[in-house]
């Protein structure tokens, strides 16, 4: 597989952001307070959204490179 180094870094970054977002969501389930709920929704949701955006960018660029899009 011949990919650019930034693709691997982007996918790893998206994975790490997704894990951190998942941990903040788990935090609000384990220790339920209004503050942890706000942290879970704002920080966890933002990180998860950013991870999904990075993943979509990588997939769309790959599909364009393959000539599908």
PQR file of N, CA, C, O and H, with PARSE charges and radii, in Angstrom:
ATOM      1  N   UNK A   1       0.846  -1.173   0.000 -0.4000 1.5000
ATOM      2  CA  UNK A   1       0.000   0.000   0.000 -0.0000 2.0000
ATOM      3  C   UNK A   1       0.892   1.237   0.000  0.5500 1.7000
ATOM      4  O   UNK A   1       1.777   1.373   0.846 -0.5500 1.4000
ATOM      5  N   UNK A   2       0.660   2.120  -0.935 -0.4000 1.5000
ATOM      6  CA  UNK A   2       1.476   3.307  -1.084 -0.0000 2.0000
ATOM      7  C   UNK A   2       0.651   4.528  -0.680  0.5500 1.7000
ATOM      8  O   UNK A   2      -0.110   5.064  -1.486 -0.5500 1.4000
ATOM      9  H   UNK A   2      -0.058   2.009  -1.622  0.4000 1.0000
ATOM     10  N   UNK A   3       0.803   4.961   0.562 -0.4000 1.5000
ATOM     11  CA  UNK A   3       0.070   6.123   1.053 -0.0000 2.0000
ATOM     12  C   UNK A   3       1.057   7.170   1.540  0.5500 1.7000
ATOM     13  O   UNK A   3       2.207   6.869   1.862 -0.5500 1.4000
ATOM     14  H   UNK A   3       1.421   4.526   1.217  0.4000 1.0000
ATOM     15  N   UNK A   4       0.582   8.400   1.586 -0.4000 1.5000
ATOM     16  CA  UNK A   4       1.402   9.487   2.101 -0.0000 2.0000
ATOM     17  C   UNK A   4       1.526   9.368   3.617  0.5500 1.7000
ATOM     18  O   UNK A   4       0.626   8.843   4.272 -0.5500 1.4000
ATOM     19  H   UNK A   4      -0.351   8.644   1.325  0.4000 1.0000
ATOM     20  N   UNK A   5       2.625   9.849   4.175 -0.4000 1.5000
ATOM     21  CA  UNK A   5       2.794   9.779   5.636 -0.0000 2.0000
ATOM     22  C   UNK A   5       1.717  10.559   6.395  0.5500 1.7000
ATOM     23  O   UNK A   5       1.368  10.195   7.518 -0.5500 1.4000
ATOM     24  H   UNK A   5       3.356  10.276   3.642  0.4000 1.0000
ATOM     25  N   UNK A   6       1.189  11.624   5.792 -0.4000 1.5000
ATOM     26  CA  UNK A   6       0.182  12.415   6.499 -0.0000 2.0000
ATOM     27  C   UNK A   6      -1.115  11.637   6.651  0.5500 1.7000
ATOM     28  O   UNK A   6      -1.874  11.891   7.585 -0.5500 1.4000
ATOM     29  H   UNK A   6       1.472  11.920   4.880  0.4000 1.0000
ATOM     30  N   UNK A   7      -1.388  10.689   5.751 -0.4000 1.5000
ATOM     31  CA  UNK A   7      -2.616   9.902   5.854 -0.0000 2.0000
ATOM     32  C   UNK A   7      -2.565   9.039   7.106  0.5500 1.7000
ATOM     33  O   UNK A   7      -3.529   8.980   7.868 -0.5500 1.4000
ATOM     34  H   UNK A   7      -0.770  10.482   4.992  0.4000 1.0000
ATOM     35  N   UNK A   8      -1.446   8.379   7.310 -0.4000 1.5000
ATOM     36  CA  UNK A   8      -1.300   7.542   8.514 -0.0000 2.0000
ATOM     37  C   UNK A   8      -1.376   8.389   9.781  0.5500 1.7000
ATOM     38  O   UNK A   8      -2.022   8.001  10.754 -0.5500 1.4000
ATOM     39  H   UNK A   8      -0.663   8.427   6.691  0.4000 1.0000
ATOM     40  N   UNK A   9      -0.717   9.545   9.767 -0.4000 1.5000
ATOM     41  CA  UNK A   9      -0.766  10.433  10.936 -0.0000 2.0000
ATOM     42  C   UNK A   9      -2.180  10.931  11.195  0.5500 1.7000
ATOM     43  O   UNK A   9      -2.607  11.033  12.345 -0.5500 1.4000
ATOM     44  H   UNK A   9      -0.192   9.861   8.976  0.4000 1.0000
ATOM     45  N   UNK A  10      -2.908  11.242  10.123 -0.4000 1.5000
ATOM     46  CA  UNK A  10      -4.283  11.737  10.275 -0.0000 2.0000
ATOM     47  C   UNK A  10      -5.191  10.660  10.848  0.5500 1.7000
ATOM     48  O   UNK A  10      -6.019  10.945  11.713 -0.5500 1.4000
ATOM     49  H   UNK A  10      -2.562  11.158   9.188  0.4000 1.0000
ATOM     50  N   UNK A  11      -5.045   9.425  10.376 -0.4000 1.5000
ATOM     51  CA  UNK A  11      -5.889   8.345  10.879 -0.0000 2.0000
ATOM     52  C   UNK A  11      -5.542   8.015  12.330  0.5500 1.7000
ATOM     53  O   UNK A  11      -6.437   7.760  13.135 -0.5500 1.4000
ATOM     54  H   UNK A  11      -4.372   9.194   9.673  0.4000 1.0000
ATOM     55  N   UNK A  12      -4.266   8.019  12.669 -0.4000 1.5000
ATOM     56  CA  UNK A  12      -3.864   7.780  14.056 -0.0000 2.0000
ATOM     57  C   UNK A  12      -4.367   8.910  14.955  0.5500 1.7000
ATOM     58  O   UNK A  12      -4.844   8.657  16.061 -0.5500 1.4000
ATOM     59  H   UNK A  12      -3.539   8.226  12.015  0.4000 1.0000
ATOM     60  N   UNK A  13      -4.263  10.144  14.488 -0.4000 1.5000
ATOM     61  CA  UNK A  13      -4.769  11.282  15.258 -0.0000 2.0000
ATOM     62  C   UNK A  13      -6.266  11.165  15.477  0.5500 1.7000
ATOM     63  O   UNK A  13      -6.753  11.414  16.580 -0.5500 1.4000
ATOM     64  H   UNK A  13      -3.875  10.350  13.590  0.4000 1.0000
ATOM     65  N   UNK A  14      -7.001  10.790  14.439 -0.4000 1.5000
ATOM     66  CA  UNK A  14      -8.445  10.613  14.576 -0.0000 2.0000
ATOM     67  C   UNK A  14      -8.763   9.516  15.582  0.5500 1.7000
ATOM     68  O   UNK A  14      -9.698   9.643  16.372 -0.5500 1.4000
ATOM     69  H   UNK A  14      -6.605  10.588  13.543  0.4000 1.0000
ATOM     70  N   UNK A  15      -7.989   8.445  15.553 -0.4000 1.5000
ATOM     71  CA  UNK A  15      -8.204   7.367  16.520 -0.0000 2.0000
ATOM     72  C   UNK A  15      -7.938   7.800  17.945  0.5500 1.7000
ATOM     73  O   UNK A  15      -8.703   7.469  18.852 -0.5500 1.4000
ATOM     74  H   UNK A  15      -7.230   8.341  14.911  0.4000 1.0000
ATOM     75  N   UNK A  16      -6.862   8.535  18.148 -0.4000 1.5000
ATOM     76  CA  UNK A  16      -6.530   9.018  19.494 -0.0000 2.0000
ATOM     77  C   UNK A  16      -7.595   9.997  19.995  0.5500 1.7000
ATOM     78  O   UNK A  16      -8.004   9.932  21.154 -0.5500 1.4000
ATOM     79  H   UNK A  16      -6.241   8.804  17.412  0.4000 1.0000
ATOM     80  N   UNK A  17      -8.040  10.894  19.130 -0.4000 1.5000
ATOM     81  CA  UNK A  17      -9.101  11.833  19.515 -0.0000 2.0000
ATOM     82  C   UNK A  17     -10.387  11.093  19.871  0.5500 1.7000
ATOM     83  O   UNK A  17     -11.099  11.475  20.800 -0.5500 1.4000
ATOM     84  H   UNK A  17      -7.709  10.947  18.188  0.4000 1.0000
ATOM     85  N   UNK A  18     -10.673  10.041  19.130 -0.4000 1.5000
ATOM     86  CA  UNK A  18     -11.868   9.261  19.407 -0.0000 2.0000
ATOM     87  C   UNK A  18     -11.775   8.550  20.749  0.5500 1.7000
ATOM     88  O   UNK A  18     -12.765   8.476  21.478 -0.5500 1.4000
ATOM     89  H   UNK A  18     -10.094   9.731  18.375  0.4000 1.0000
ATOM     90  N   UNK A  19     -10.599   8.025  21.086 -0.4000 1.5000
ATOM     91  CA  UNK A  19     -10.413   7.358  22.374 -0.0000 2.0000
ATOM     92  C   UNK A  19     -10.548   8.362  23.518  0.5500 1.7000
ATOM     93  O   UNK A  19     -11.193   8.069  24.525 -0.5500 1.4000
ATOM     94  H   UNK A  19      -9.795   8.086  20.494  0.4000 1.0000
ATOM     95  N   UNK A  20      -9.948   9.538  23.371 -0.4000 1.5000
ATOM     96  CA  UNK A  20     -10.065  10.569  24.412 -0.0000 2.0000
ATOM     97  C   UNK A  20     -11.513  10.999  24.586  0.5500 1.7000
ATOM     98  O   UNK A  20     -11.975  11.190  25.711 -0.5500 1.4000
ATOM     99  H   UNK A  20      -9.424   9.776  22.552  0.4000 1.0000
ATOM    100  N   UNK A  21     -12.233  11.154  23.478 -0.4000 1.5000
ATOM    101  CA  UNK A  21     -13.649  11.518  23.554 -0.0000 2.0000
ATOM    102  C   UNK A  21     -14.442  10.427  24.263  0.5500 1.7000
ATOM    103  O   UNK A  21     -15.312  10.714  25.086 -0.5500 1.4000
ATOM    104  H   UNK A  21     -11.858  10.999  22.564  0.4000 1.0000
ATOM    105  N   UNK A  22     -14.135   9.179  23.939 -0.4000 1.5000
ATOM    106  CA  UNK A  22     -14.818   8.060  24.583 -0.0000 2.0000
ATOM    107  C   UNK A  22     -14.557   8.054  26.088  0.5500 1.7000
ATOM    108  O   UNK A  22     -15.468   7.789  26.873 -0.5500 1.4000
ATOM    109  H   UNK A  22     -13.429   8.946  23.271  0.4000 1.0000
ATOM    110  N   UNK A  23     -13.323   8.345  26.495 -0.4000 1.5000
ATOM    111  CA  UNK A  23     -12.999   8.371  27.923 -0.0000 2.0000
ATOM    112  C   UNK A  23     -13.721   9.504  28.650  0.5500 1.7000
ATOM    113  O   UNK A  23     -14.135   9.330  29.796 -0.5500 1.4000
ATOM    114  H   UNK A  23     -12.583   8.561  25.857  0.4000 1.0000
ATOM    115  N   UNK A  24     -13.880  10.659  28.004 -0.4000 1.5000
ATOM    116  CA  UNK A  24     -14.627  11.742  28.660 -0.0000 2.0000
ATOM    117  C   UNK A  24     -16.107  11.390  28.784  0.5500 1.7000
ATOM    118  O   UNK A  24     -16.763  11.793  29.745 -0.5500 1.4000
ATOM    119  H   UNK A  24     -13.544  10.800  27.072  0.4000 1.0000
ATOM    120  N   UNK A  25     -16.630  10.648  27.826 -0.4000 1.5000
ATOM    121  CA  UNK A  25     -18.028  10.226  27.927 -0.0000 2.0000
ATOM    122  C   UNK A  25     -18.184   9.188  29.032  0.5500 1.7000
ATOM    123  O   UNK A  25     -19.158   9.225  29.784 -0.5500 1.4000
ATOM    124  H   UNK A  25     -16.097  10.320  27.045  0.4000 1.0000
ATOM    125  N   UNK A  26     -17.236   8.267  29.137 -0.4000 1.5000
ATOM    126  CA  UNK A  26     -17.265   7.271  30.210 -0.0000 2.0000
ATOM    127  C   UNK A  26     -17.137   7.952  31.572  0.5500 1.7000
ATOM    128  O   UNK A  26     -17.749   7.517  32.547 -0.5500 1.4000
ATOM    129  H   UNK A  26     -16.444   8.238  28.526  0.4000 1.0000
ATOM    130  N   UNK A  27     -16.340   9.021  31.637 -0.4000 1.5000
ATOM    131  CA  UNK A  27     -16.194   9.764  32.889 -0.0000 2.0000
ATOM    132  C   UNK A  27     -17.547  10.251  33.402  0.5500 1.7000
ATOM    133  O   UNK A  27     -17.829  10.175  34.598 -0.5500 1.4000
ATOM    134  H   UNK A  27     -15.842   9.374  30.844  0.4000 1.0000
ATOM    135  N   UNK A  28     -18.371  10.746  32.501 -0.4000 1.5000
ATOM    136  CA  UNK A  28     -19.671  11.250  32.944 -0.0000 2.0000
ATOM    137  C   UNK A  28     -20.601  10.117  33.355  0.5500 1.7000
ATOM    138  O   UNK A  28     -21.516  10.340  34.147 -0.5500 1.4000
ATOM    139  H   UNK A  28     -18.142  10.808  31.530  0.4000 1.0000
ATOM    140  N   UNK A  29     -20.395   8.923  32.846 -0.4000 1.5000
ATOM    141  CA  UNK A  29     -21.212   7.787  33.263 -0.0000 2.0000
ATOM    142  C   UNK A  29     -20.769   7.232  34.608  0.5500 1.7000
ATOM    143  O   UNK A  29     -21.598   6.796  35.407 -0.5500 1.4000
ATOM    144  H   UNK A  29     -19.651   8.742  32.202  0.4000 1.0000
ATOM    145  N   UNK A  30     -19.459   7.248  34.859 -0.4000 1.5000
ATOM    146  CA  UNK A  30     -18.929   6.706  36.108 -0.0000 2.0000
ATOM    147  C   UNK A  30     -19.147   7.681  37.263  0.5500 1.7000
ATOM    148  O   UNK A  30     -19.566   7.278  38.349 -0.5500 1.4000
ATOM    149  H   UNK A  30     -18.786   7.602  34.210  0.4000 1.0000
ATOM    150  N   UNK A  31     -18.870   8.925  37.035 -0.4000 1.5000
ATOM    151  CA  UNK A  31     -18.989   9.950  38.077 -0.0000 2.0000
ATOM    152  C   UNK A  31     -19.952  11.021  37.571  0.5500 1.7000
ATOM    153  O   UNK A  31     -19.532  12.046  37.035 -0.5500 1.4000
ATOM    154  H   UNK A  31     -18.530   9.252  36.153  0.4000 1.0000
ATOM    155  N   UNK A  32     -21.245  10.769  37.748 -0.4000 1.5000
ATOM    156  CA  UNK A  32     -22.269  11.632  37.165 -0.0000 2.0000
ATOM    157  C   UNK A  32     -22.511  12.862  38.024  0.5500 1.7000
ATOM    158  O   UNK A  32     -23.093  12.777  39.106 -0.5500 1.4000
ATOM    159  H   UNK A  32     -21.586   9.936  38.184  0.4000 1.0000
ATOM    160  N   UNK A  33     -22.057  14.005  37.528 -0.4000 1.5000
ATOM    161  CA  UNK A  33     -22.360  15.307  38.120 -0.0000 2.0000
ATOM    162  C   UNK A  33     -22.662  16.255  36.960  0.5500 1.7000
ATOM    163  O   UNK A  33     -22.352  15.937  35.812 -0.5500 1.4000
ATOM    164  H   UNK A  33     -21.584  14.074  36.650  0.4000 1.0000
ATOM    165  N   UNK A  34     -23.250  17.396  37.237 -0.4000 1.5000
ATOM    166  CA  UNK A  34     -23.496  18.343  36.139 -0.0000 2.0000
ATOM    167  C   UNK A  34     -22.215  18.773  35.422  0.5500 1.7000
ATOM    168  O   UNK A  34     -22.228  18.978  34.208 -0.5500 1.4000
ATOM    169  H   UNK A  34     -23.501  17.655  38.170  0.4000 1.0000
ATOM    170  N   UNK A  35     -21.106  18.912  36.163 -0.4000 1.5000
ATOM    171  CA  UNK A  35     -19.849  19.323  35.543 -0.0000 2.0000
ATOM    172  C   UNK A  35     -19.312  18.249  34.595  0.5500 1.7000
ATOM    173  O   UNK A  35     -18.884  18.559  33.483 -0.5500 1.4000
ATOM    174  H   UNK A  35     -21.096  18.745  37.149  0.4000 1.0000
ATOM    175  N   UNK A  36     -19.335  16.989  35.033 -0.4000 1.5000
ATOM    176  CA  UNK A  36     -18.847  15.931  34.146 -0.0000 2.0000
ATOM    177  C   UNK A  36     -19.758  15.754  32.938  0.5500 1.7000
ATOM    178  O   UNK A  36     -19.291  15.369  31.866 -0.5500 1.4000
ATOM    179  H   UNK A  36     -19.683  16.737  35.936  0.4000 1.0000
ATOM    180  N   UNK A  37     -21.033  16.025  33.093 -0.4000 1.5000
ATOM    181  CA  UNK A  37     -21.946  15.959  31.953 -0.0000 2.0000
ATOM    182  C   UNK A  37     -21.626  17.058  30.948  0.5500 1.7000
ATOM    183  O   UNK A  37     -21.642  16.813  29.742 -0.5500 1.4000
ATOM    184  H   UNK A  37     -21.412  16.337  33.964  0.4000 1.0000
ATOM    185  N   UNK A  38     -21.339  18.257  31.423 -0.4000 1.5000
ATOM    186  CA  UNK A  38     -20.978  19.366  30.537 -0.0000 2.0000
ATOM    187  C   UNK A  38     -19.652  19.067  29.834  0.5500 1.7000
ATOM    188  O   UNK A  38     -19.513  19.316  28.637 -0.5500 1.4000
ATOM    189  H   UNK A  38     -21.327  18.455  32.403  0.4000 1.0000
ATOM    190  N   UNK A  39     -18.680  18.533  30.577 -0.4000 1.5000
ATOM    191  CA  UNK A  39     -17.395  18.165  29.979 -0.0000 2.0000
ATOM    192  C   UNK A  39     -17.599  17.088  28.920  0.5500 1.7000
ATOM    193  O   UNK A  39     -17.016  17.153  27.838 -0.5500 1.4000
ATOM    194  H   UNK A  39     -18.793  18.330  31.549  0.4000 1.0000
ATOM    195  N   UNK A  40     -18.419  16.112  29.234 -0.4000 1.5000
ATOM    196  CA  UNK A  40     -18.668  15.023  28.293 -0.0000 2.0000
ATOM    197  C   UNK A  40     -19.288  15.529  27.003  0.5500 1.7000
ATOM    198  O   UNK A  40     -18.858  15.152  25.913 -0.5500 1.4000
ATOM    199  H   UNK A  40     -18.892  16.060  30.113  0.4000 1.0000
ATOM    200  N   UNK A  41     -20.285  16.370  27.122 -0.4000 1.5000
ATOM    201  CA  UNK A  41     -20.987  16.852  25.934 -0.0000 2.0000
ATOM    202  C   UNK A  41     -20.128  17.835  25.141  0.5500 1.7000
ATOM    203  O   UNK A  41     -20.044  17.734  23.917 -0.5500 1.4000
ATOM    204  H   UNK A  41     -20.634  16.676  28.008  0.4000 1.0000
ATOM    205  N   UNK A  42     -19.502  18.767  25.816 -0.4000 1.5000
ATOM    206  CA  UNK A  42     -18.760  19.791  25.075 -0.0000 2.0000
ATOM    207  C   UNK A  42     -17.413  19.281  24.575  0.5500 1.7000
ATOM    208  O   UNK A  42     -17.139  19.349  23.377 -0.5500 1.4000
ATOM    209  H   UNK A  42     -19.571  18.849  26.810  0.4000 1.0000
ATOM    210  N   UNK A  43     -16.582  18.778  25.455 -0.4000 1.5000
ATOM    211  CA  UNK A  43     -15.245  18.342  25.045 -0.0000 2.0000
ATOM    212  C   UNK A  43     -15.308  17.009  24.311  0.5500 1.7000
ATOM    213  O   UNK A  43     -14.719  16.866  23.240 -0.5500 1.4000
ATOM    214  H   UNK A  43     -16.805  18.723  26.428  0.4000 1.0000
ATOM    215  N   UNK A  44     -16.008  16.039  24.868 -0.4000 1.5000
ATOM    216  CA  UNK A  44     -16.103  14.731  24.233 -0.0000 2.0000
ATOM    217  C   UNK A  44     -16.783  14.793  22.876  0.5500 1.7000
ATOM    218  O   UNK A  44     -16.325  14.172  21.917 -0.5500 1.4000
ATOM    219  H   UNK A  44     -16.487  16.155  25.738  0.4000 1.0000
ATOM    220  N   UNK A  45     -17.865  15.535  22.797 -0.4000 1.5000
ATOM    221  CA  UNK A  45     -18.560  15.678  21.518 -0.0000 2.0000
ATOM    222  C   UNK A  45     -17.731  16.415  20.485  0.5500 1.7000
ATOM    223  O   UNK A  45     -17.732  16.054  19.309 -0.5500 1.4000
ATOM    224  H   UNK A  45     -18.237  16.040  23.576  0.4000 1.0000
ATOM    225  N   UNK A  46     -17.023  17.447  20.921 -0.4000 1.5000
ATOM    226  CA  UNK A  46     -16.162  18.196  20.002 -0.0000 2.0000
ATOM    227  C   UNK A  46     -15.014  17.354  19.471  0.5500 1.7000
ATOM    228  O   UNK A  46     -14.704  17.386  18.280 -0.5500 1.4000
ATOM    229  H   UNK A  46     -17.023  17.740  21.877  0.4000 1.0000
ATOM    230  N   UNK A  47     -14.383  16.597  20.371 -0.4000 1.5000
ATOM    231  CA  UNK A  47     -13.278  15.736  19.936 -0.0000 2.0000
ATOM    232  C   UNK A  47     -13.766  14.636  18.999  0.5500 1.7000
ATOM    233  O   UNK A  47     -13.096  14.304  18.021 -0.5500 1.4000
ATOM    234  H   UNK A  47     -14.634  16.571  21.339  0.4000 1.0000
ATOM    235  N   UNK A  48     -14.926  14.077  19.299 -0.4000 1.5000
ATOM    236  CA  UNK A  48     -15.465  13.036  18.439 -0.0000 2.0000
ATOM    237  C   UNK A  48     -15.841  13.602  17.070  0.5500 1.7000
ATOM    238  O   UNK A  48     -15.611  12.963  16.044 -0.5500 1.4000
ATOM    239  H   UNK A  48     -15.470  14.347  20.094  0.4000 1.0000
ATOM    240  N   UNK A  49     -16.417  14.794  17.062 -0.4000 1.5000
ATOM    241  CA  UNK A  49     -16.734  15.441  15.791 -0.0000 2.0000
ATOM    242  C   UNK A  49     -15.491  15.739  14.966  0.5500 1.7000
ATOM    243  O   UNK A  49     -15.497  15.564  13.747 -0.5500 1.4000
ATOM    244  H   UNK A  49     -16.603  15.313  17.896  0.4000 1.0000
ATOM    245  N   UNK A  50     -14.431  16.187  15.620 -0.4000 1.5000
ATOM    246  CA  UNK A  50     -13.175  16.453  14.927 -0.0000 2.0000
ATOM    247  C   UNK A  50     -12.565  15.169  14.366  0.5500 1.7000
ATOM    248  O   UNK A  50     -12.039  15.161  13.253 -0.5500 1.4000
ATOM    249  H   UNK A  50     -14.426  16.330  16.609  0.4000 1.0000
ATOM    250  N   UNK A  51     -12.639  14.083  15.142 -0.4000 1.5000
ATOM    251  CA  UNK A  51     -12.118  12.800  14.674 -0.0000 2.0000
ATOM    252  C   UNK A  51     -12.892  12.312  13.451  0.5500 1.7000
ATOM    253  O   UNK A  51     -12.294  11.812  12.498 -0.5500 1.4000
ATOM    254  H   UNK A  51     -13.067  14.090  16.046  0.4000 1.0000
ATOM    255  N   UNK A  52     -14.195  12.451  13.470 -0.4000 1.5000
ATOM    256  CA  UNK A  52     -15.013  12.036  12.323 -0.0000 2.0000
ATOM    257  C   UNK A  52     -14.700  12.899  11.111  0.5500 1.7000
ATOM    258  O   UNK A  52     -14.639  12.387   9.994 -0.5500 1.4000
ATOM    259  H   UNK A  52     -14.681  12.857  14.244  0.4000 1.0000
ATOM    260  N   UNK A  53     -14.502  14.188  11.308 -0.4000 1.5000
ATOM    261  CA  UNK A  53     -14.169  15.085  10.203 -0.0000 2.0000
ATOM    262  C   UNK A  53     -12.825  14.700   9.570  0.5500 1.7000
ATOM    263  O   UNK A  53     -12.706  14.664   8.346 -0.5500 1.4000
ATOM    264  H   UNK A  53     -14.552  14.604  12.216  0.4000 1.0000
ATOM    265  N   UNK A  54     -11.827  14.417  10.391 -0.4000 1.5000
ATOM    266  CA  UNK A  54     -10.516  14.002   9.863 -0.0000 2.0000
ATOM    267  C   UNK A  54     -10.665  12.712   9.069  0.5500 1.7000
ATOM    268  O   UNK A  54     -10.110  12.582   7.978 -0.5500 1.4000
ATOM    269  H   UNK A  54     -11.924  14.447  11.386  0.4000 1.0000
ATOM    270  N   UNK A  55     -11.409  11.765   9.610 -0.4000 1.5000
ATOM    271  CA  UNK A  55     -11.599  10.490   8.923 -0.0000 2.0000
ATOM    272  C   UNK A  55     -12.312  10.688   7.584  0.5500 1.7000
ATOM    273  O   UNK A  55     -11.931  10.070   6.589 -0.5500 1.4000
ATOM    274  H   UNK A  55     -11.860  11.870  10.496  0.4000 1.0000
ATOM    275  N   UNK A  56     -13.328  11.528   7.545 -0.4000 1.5000
ATOM    276  CA  UNK A  56     -14.059  11.797   6.294 -0.0000 2.0000
ATOM    277  C   UNK A  56     -13.142  12.442   5.267  0.5500 1.7000
ATOM    278  O   UNK A  56     -13.204  12.099   4.087 -0.5500 1.4000
ATOM    279  H   UNK A  56     -13.638  12.029   8.353  0.4000 1.0000
ATOM    280  N   UNK A  57     -12.292  13.370   5.693 -0.4000 1.5000
ATOM    281  CA  UNK A  57     -11.360  14.019   4.766 -0.0000 2.0000
ATOM    282  C   UNK A  57     -10.425  12.984   4.151  0.5500 1.7000
ATOM    283  O   UNK A  57     -10.178  13.013   2.946 -0.5500 1.4000
ATOM    284  H   UNK A  57     -12.242  13.649   6.652  0.4000 1.0000
ATOM    285  N   UNK A  58      -9.903  12.071   4.967 -0.4000 1.5000
ATOM    286  CA  UNK A  58      -8.986  11.046   4.451 -0.0000 2.0000
ATOM    287  C   UNK A  58      -9.718  10.128   3.470  0.5500 1.7000
ATOM    288  O   UNK A  58      -9.172   9.791   2.419 -0.5500 1.4000
ATOM    289  H   UNK A  58     -10.103  12.048   5.947  0.4000 1.0000
ATOM    290  N   UNK A  59     -10.931   9.726   3.797 -0.4000 1.5000
ATOM    291  CA  UNK A  59     -11.682   8.823   2.921 -0.0000 2.0000
ATOM    292  C   UNK A  59     -12.031   9.502   1.606  0.5500 1.7000
ATOM    293  O   UNK A  59     -11.890   8.891   0.546 -0.5500 1.4000
ATOM    294  H   UNK A  59     -11.374  10.000   4.650  0.4000 1.0000
ATOM    295  N   UNK A  60     -12.485  10.753   1.648 -0.4000 1.5000
ATOM    296  CA  UNK A  60     -12.849  11.463   0.418 -0.0000 2.0000
ATOM    297  C   UNK A  60     -11.625  11.667  -0.470  0.5500 1.7000
ATOM    298  O   UNK A  60     -11.714  11.496  -1.686 -0.5500 1.4000
ATOM    299  H   UNK A  60     -12.600  11.249   2.509  0.4000 1.0000
ATOM    300  N   UNK A  61     -10.494  12.026   0.111 -0.4000 1.5000
ATOM    301  CA  UNK A  61      -9.278  12.206  -0.693 -0.0000 2.0000
ATOM    302  C   UNK A  61      -8.841  10.896  -1.338  0.5500 1.7000
ATOM    303  O   UNK A  61      -8.377  10.881  -2.479 -0.5500 1.4000
ATOM    304  H   UNK A  61     -10.422  12.164   1.099  0.4000 1.0000
ATOM    305  N   UNK A  62      -8.993   9.790  -0.594 -0.4000 1.5000
ATOM    306  CA  UNK A  62      -8.630   8.503  -1.161 -0.0000 2.0000
ATOM    307  C   UNK A  62      -9.582   8.111  -2.295  0.5500 1.7000
ATOM    308  O   UNK A  62      -9.148   7.592  -3.323 -0.5500 1.4000
ATOM    309  H   UNK A  62      -9.370   9.802   0.332  0.4000 1.0000
ATOM    310  N   UNK A  63     -10.868   8.359  -2.106 -0.4000 1.5000
ATOM    311  CA  UNK A  63     -11.831   8.053  -3.168 -0.0000 2.0000
ATOM    312  C   UNK A  63     -11.603   8.895  -4.400  0.5500 1.7000
ATOM    313  O   UNK A  63     -11.784   8.413  -5.517 -0.5500 1.4000
ATOM    314  H   UNK A  63     -11.221   8.782  -1.271  0.4000 1.0000
ATOM    315  N   UNK A  64     -11.209  10.145  -4.224 -0.4000 1.5000
ATOM    316  CA  UNK A  64     -10.881  10.988  -5.371 -0.0000 2.0000
ATOM    317  C   UNK A  64      -9.624  10.482  -6.074  0.5500 1.7000
ATOM    318  O   UNK A  64      -9.545  10.498  -7.303 -0.5500 1.4000
ATOM    319  H   UNK A  64     -11.062  10.537  -3.316  0.4000 1.0000
ATOM    320  N   UNK A  65      -8.654  10.039  -5.300 -0.4000 1.5000
ATOM    321  CA  UNK A  65      -7.423   9.505  -5.869 -0.0000 2.0000
ATOM    322  C   UNK A  65      -7.697   8.232  -6.674  0.5500 1.7000
ATOM    323  O   UNK A  65      -7.062   7.995  -7.702 -0.5500 1.4000
ATOM    324  H   UNK A  65      -8.719  10.026  -4.302  0.4000 1.0000
ATOM    325  N   UNK A  66      -8.634   7.424  -6.208 -0.4000 1.5000
ATOM    326  CA  UNK A  66      -8.989   6.187  -6.894 -0.0000 2.0000
ATOM    327  C   UNK A  66      -9.881   6.431  -8.109  0.5500 1.7000
ATOM    328  O   UNK A  66     -10.069   5.533  -8.931 -0.5500 1.4000
ATOM    329  H   UNK A  66      -9.150   7.617  -5.373  0.4000 1.0000
ATOM    330  N   UNK A  67     -10.435   7.645  -8.228 -0.4000 1.5000
ATOM    331  CA  UNK A  67     -11.298   7.972  -9.352 -0.0000 2.0000
ATOM    332  C   UNK A  67     -12.759   7.626  -9.127  0.5500 1.7000
ATOM    333  O   UNK A  67     -13.547   7.633 -10.073 -0.5500 1.4000
ATOM    334  H   UNK A  67     -10.283   8.374  -7.560  0.4000 1.0000
ATOM    335  N   UNK A  68     -13.135   7.323  -7.891 -0.4000 1.5000
ATOM    336  CA  UNK A  68     -14.519   7.001  -7.591 -0.0000 2.0000
ATOM    337  C   UNK A  68     -15.359   8.272  -7.491  0.5500 1.7000
ATOM    338  O   UNK A  68     -16.504   8.294  -7.941 -0.5500 1.4000
ATOM    339  H   UNK A  68     -12.495   7.318  -7.123  0.4000 1.0000
ATOM    340  N   UNK A  69     -14.807   9.312  -6.915 -0.4000 1.5000
ATOM    341  CA  UNK A  69     -15.511  10.593  -6.799 -0.0000 2.0000
ATOM    342  C   UNK A  69     -14.980  11.594  -7.779  0.5500 1.7000
ATOM    343  O   UNK A  69     -15.456  12.728  -7.823 -0.5500 1.4000
ATOM    344  H   UNK A  69     -13.877   9.294  -6.549  0.4000 1.0000
TER
END
